[in-house]
Amino acid sequence: MDTLTLKIPGVIKEKLKIYSRRKGLSKSEIVRNALLEYFDKDELEKQGTFYDLAKDLAGCVAESSDLSTNNKYLSGYGQ
């Protein structure tokens, strides 16, 4: 296993120390678990159907509902 050194504020260091004692886990184990949870959450947010990923855009265009069938809109298309 590799070693990682990082700088954290004193407040986080104290919280980590207290949490470590309370849970009976090493500080390294807590940080590893937190990072894995963070990465898993990020990956889950990027999964889903196209609609799931773009549902905030659905219905945002205010145009005629017959754009694909009305010849008025199709004239000159593909030329």
Rosetta silent file (secondary structure, phi, psi, omega in degrees, C-alpha in Angstrom):
SEQUENCE: MDTLTLKIPGVIKEKLKIYSRRKGLSKSEIVRNALLEYFDKDELEKQGTFYDLAKDLAGCVAESSDLSTNNKYLSGYGQ
SCORE:     score description
SCORE:     0.000 S_00000001
   1 L     0.000  138.451  179.510    0.000    0.000    0.000 S_00000001
   2 L   -81.931  160.766  177.425    1.297    3.469   -0.873 S_00000001
   3 L  -106.812  138.468  178.051    1.632    6.360    1.567 S_00000001
   4 L  -125.012  131.526  176.283   -0.026    9.731    0.996 S_00000001
   5 L  -110.254  132.659  178.467    0.827   12.867    2.947 S_00000001
   6 L  -142.081  159.044  179.186   -1.656   15.730    3.020 S_00000001
   7 L  -100.289  131.038  178.017   -2.226   18.966    4.873 S_00000001
   8 L  -133.661  151.286  176.484   -5.449   19.388    6.823 S_00000001
   9 L   -64.422  154.347  179.942   -6.701   22.116    9.155 S_00000001
  10 H   -56.709  -34.364 -179.425   -6.381   21.488   12.888 S_00000001
  11 H   -62.930  -43.693  179.611  -10.159   21.256   13.253 S_00000001
  12 H   -68.027  -38.312  178.647  -10.351   18.326   10.833 S_00000001
  13 H   -60.312  -44.088  178.991   -7.376   16.664   12.515 S_00000001
  14 H   -65.286  -44.188  178.742   -9.128   16.830   15.899 S_00000001
  15 H   -61.733  -40.368  179.251  -12.410   15.538   14.497 S_00000001
  16 H   -64.667  -41.615  179.496  -10.570   12.675   12.808 S_00000001
  17 H   -63.870  -45.404  179.876   -8.759   11.792   16.036 S_00000001
  18 H   -64.615  -45.823 -179.830  -11.994   11.791   18.065 S_00000001
  19 H   -62.750  -39.623  179.778  -13.897    9.810   15.419 S_00000001
  20 H   -60.986  -46.455  178.582  -11.033    7.317   15.192 S_00000001
  21 H   -63.996  -44.838 -176.961  -11.091    6.657   18.934 S_00000001
  22 H   -64.003  -40.008 -177.323  -14.880    6.429   19.074 S_00000001
  23 H   -89.760  -13.469 -178.625  -15.138    3.976   16.172 S_00000001
  24 L    71.377   30.820  179.183  -11.988    2.010   16.999 S_00000001
  25 L  -117.554  155.360  175.362  -10.603    2.531   13.492 S_00000001
  26 L   -73.346  155.402  177.541   -7.294    3.932   12.345 S_00000001
  27 H   -61.517  -38.031  178.791   -7.291    7.440   10.925 S_00000001
  28 H   -61.888  -41.978  179.721   -5.966    6.014    7.655 S_00000001
  29 H   -64.126  -39.654  178.594   -8.860    3.568    7.431 S_00000001
  30 H   -63.933  -44.815 -179.665  -11.386    6.339    7.989 S_00000001
  31 H   -66.201  -42.096  177.386   -9.823    8.511    5.271 S_00000001
  32 H   -59.370  -46.902  179.800   -9.642    5.555    2.829 S_00000001
  33 H   -62.385  -40.922  179.699  -13.308    4.733    3.433 S_00000001
  34 H   -64.031  -41.407  178.923  -14.317    8.380    3.040 S_00000001
  35 H   -65.649  -42.933  178.349  -12.452    8.640   -0.276 S_00000001
  36 H   -61.672  -43.023  178.326  -14.021    5.438   -1.601 S_00000001
  37 H   -62.629  -40.677  178.910  -17.483    6.671   -0.620 S_00000001
  38 H   -62.380  -46.488 -179.394  -16.789   10.016   -2.319 S_00000001
  39 H   -66.319  -40.262  178.492  -15.657    8.345   -5.550 S_00000001
  40 H   -62.318  -42.651 -179.961  -18.623    5.926   -5.552 S_00000001
  41 H   -62.995  -42.893 -179.645  -21.070    8.802   -5.117 S_00000001
  42 H   -62.837  -40.980  179.735  -19.465   10.745   -7.959 S_00000001
  43 H   -67.897  -36.840  179.749  -19.677    7.728  -10.296 S_00000001
  44 H   -65.457  -36.049 -179.077  -23.338    7.121   -9.436 S_00000001
  45 H   -67.177  -22.887 -177.165  -24.246   10.697  -10.323 S_00000001
  46 L   -95.193    1.085  179.802  -22.835   10.214  -13.820 S_00000001
  47 L   -99.100  160.073  176.097  -24.782    7.028  -14.562 S_00000001
  48 L   133.571  176.786  178.667  -28.277    6.730  -15.928 S_00000001
  49 L   -73.782  168.417  176.615  -30.291    7.027  -19.088 S_00000001
  50 H   -57.779  -42.066  179.256  -29.965   10.005  -21.383 S_00000001
  51 H   -61.538  -42.894  179.038  -33.210   11.327  -19.924 S_00000001
  52 H   -57.739  -39.999 -176.504  -31.863   10.965  -16.369 S_00000001
  53 H   -77.827  -24.368 -175.449  -28.803   12.981  -17.309 S_00000001
  54 H  -121.407   17.015 -175.171  -30.710   15.677  -19.243 S_00000001
  55 L   -64.233  -22.119  176.539  -34.109   15.790  -17.524 S_00000001
  56 L   -70.284  -16.129  179.412  -33.476   19.356  -16.364 S_00000001
  57 L   -95.727  -17.669 -177.167  -33.477   20.315  -20.066 S_00000001
  58 L   -60.267  126.595  177.927  -36.653   18.439  -21.053 S_00000001
  59 L    80.637   11.364 -176.809  -39.357   20.878  -22.076 S_00000001
  60 L   -84.569   -8.647  179.907  -37.107   23.929  -21.927 S_00000001
  61 L  -101.838  124.180 -179.320  -37.703   24.840  -25.612 S_00000001
  62 L  -100.142   90.804  178.753  -40.969   26.604  -26.324 S_00000001
  63 L  -136.364  178.494  178.265  -41.721   25.786  -29.966 S_00000001
  64 L   -62.444  146.604  179.953  -44.461   24.120  -31.939 S_00000001
  65 L   -80.146   -6.923 -176.602  -45.109   20.495  -31.021 S_00000001
  66 L  -111.626   34.216 -177.266  -45.220   19.438  -34.696 S_00000001
  67 L   -61.255  -31.936 -175.165  -41.673   20.372  -35.791 S_00000001
  68 L   -88.342   -9.477 -176.466  -40.928   16.885  -37.128 S_00000001
  69 L  -122.305  -19.135 -176.998  -44.123   16.431  -39.143 S_00000001
  70 L   -82.693  121.296 -177.506  -45.242   19.839  -40.350 S_00000001
  71 H   -60.131  -26.875  178.863  -43.992   20.500  -43.913 S_00000001
  72 H   -57.988  -37.375 -179.321  -43.770   24.206  -43.158 S_00000001
  73 H   -85.733  -19.605 -175.295  -40.807   23.487  -40.879 S_00000001
  74 H   -93.178   -8.073 -176.898  -39.268   20.834  -43.134 S_00000001
  75 L   -64.204  129.838 -179.592  -38.981   22.849  -46.346 S_00000001
  76 L    83.039   -1.446  179.854  -35.368   23.079  -47.453 S_00000001
  77 L   -69.356  131.464  177.440  -34.197   20.544  -44.903 S_00000001
  78 L    85.662    6.157 -179.283  -31.269   18.446  -46.140 S_00000001
  79 L  -100.401    0.000    0.000  -30.451   20.656  -49.112 S_00000001
